Amino acid sequence: MAYTTINKSTDYFNTKLYTGTGSSNAQTGVGFQPDWLWIKNRNNTQRHNILDAVRGVTKRISSNTTDAEATNSYLLSSFDSDGFTLGTDQDGFGTNTNGNTYASWNWKAGTSFTNDASSTGIGTIDSSGSASDTSGFSIVSYTGTGSAGTIKHGLSTAPVITLIKTRDGTTTNWNFLTYQIDGSCDELALNLNSEGKTDRSITAPTSSVFSVDTAADRNGNGVSIIAYCFSERKGFSKFGSYAGNGNADGTFIYTGFKPAWVMYRKTNSGDYWNIHDTKRDTGNISGRILGANANDAEVDTGRIDILSNGFKQRTDNGVNNGSGGSYLYMAFGQSLVGTNNIPATAR
């Protein structure tokens, strides 16, 4: 049996670096049409911009704010077959400012679905979206009811992480829901670094649906909501937790593949969401980080090694690897050996 069915991870996830021009700016070389596009300015203080094909090219939300969805026709012009085309970015919101450098993180979903819950018997709240069951990623749009319910996610296995944001109504935190920390439902706020995890009484996802309670920030009555669902795929994605050891010869986290993108965050107290990728740092030590919860420019303080089968912390800093610290991580990357029998190697 093959180790993984994903021989080429860049068919489903890729990082693209570029420089802004202030005018129409086509980016190619992603390798696919991105359905979820996350852009951050590297050298200046600007907000994160999250766009997706389900909501449409003009609809922007930001991981570092509680803001509702904004409509900006000049941030992004189109999702293209091999990348995307940026607009003029006329008010400096952070996708294409002339001379500024950017990181874009691109995920593919690709198969559209619509679910009328009363007709199909799947879930209790109608949903629609785009999903890639191969890579275990889906984008789900739904309207809250204010009553606890279940929502079709479009995958064949239960999501390990569900990331939820209201699109309209009052400003709300990002909900980062996972069962990976201690077996119960834990919530973190992607836009905050001021608090640790909070336990929630929400039923675990199944192979067909995820659950929501009555909370306004994930199921407000009449509120439009977007969810990003992630299910692990061997050799491509891994989501889990690790314990810090407070040592510069830090904790090793096994993923089973060479990560191309890693995000981690301390969960037993407040701290930053740190993002690394192998395009901004092409060798070890990988130090360049962007914080999902902050509009800060890139800093070189991260200190991890990207290895052929995981990543290793290289600092005793509490943000990464503090003694007694509990940490959550997400990783996407290149398989060790796929069906084509081509191995990945350490950097």
C-alpha positions, 0 to 999 in steps of 0.5 A: 500500500502506498504511503500516501495518495498525494504524490505532489503536495503542490497540487493542493497547497503552495506558497507564492511570494511576490512584490506589489506593483500598485497596478494589475498584477498577475501571479502565476506558478501556484500550480492550480486555481486557489480556492482559499487565498491568504495574503500577508504583507511581509515588510510593512504593517498591514492586515492579513487578507483572506479570500476564497472562491466560495464568497467571491473575489471581492470579499475579504476577511482578516485573520487578525481582526474581528471585522465583518466581511468587506467588499473591495473590488481592487484587492483581487481581480480573479482566481486564475488557473495557475494563480491569481490576479491582484487589483490596484490595492488603492487604499493600502489594505495589503495585497499589492502596494507598490514595492512591498513584498508579500507571502500568499498561501494557496489551498485548492478545494475545487468540487462544488456542493450544495446541501438542502438539509431537509431534503438530503437528511445530512445535517440540520442547517443548509450549506454550500461550498467547495471541497477536496476530499483528496487533500481533506480541505473544504470551504463551507458557507451557511446561515446561522439559525441560533439553534444548535445544529449540524452542517455538511462539510463536504469531506468523507472523514471528520474534520480535525480543525474547523475555522469559523468566521461570521461574515456580517452582523456584529464583529466577532472573534474567529473560532478555531475549534479542535479536539486535538489538544485534550480530546474535548472541544477546545476553542481558540481565537485566531485573531487573539494572542491574549488568552488560552484555549476555552472548553466548549460543549460542542459535539465532535464532527463526523464523516459528514457533518460538523456541529455548532451550538447557539453561540452568535460567533458561529451560529447567530440567527440569520448571520452569514458564516464561512467555515474552513474544515481540515481533515488529516491526509497521510503524507500531506497534512497533520494537526496536533499538539506537543509539549514544550521542553524549555530547551534550545534543543527543543521538541521534535514534532513528527508529521510523517512528511516534510512540512512546507507550511507550519502554524503553531500556537501556545494553548495553555495561555495567550500567545502569538500564532506563528506561521513559517513556510519553506519559501520565505526560509529555504534552509534551516534554521527557519526563523522568519515568522508572520503572526496570524493574529497580528498585522505586524511585518515579518520578523526573524525570531521563529527558530525551527528546523524543517526536517524530512519527517516533521519539524523541531523547535530550536529555542526555549522561547515560550512562544515556541517551546516553553517548559510546561507549555502546551502547543497546537500546530497545523502542517502541510507539506511534501510526502515522504514517499508517494505512490510514485516512490519518490522520497522527500529529503531533509533541507 
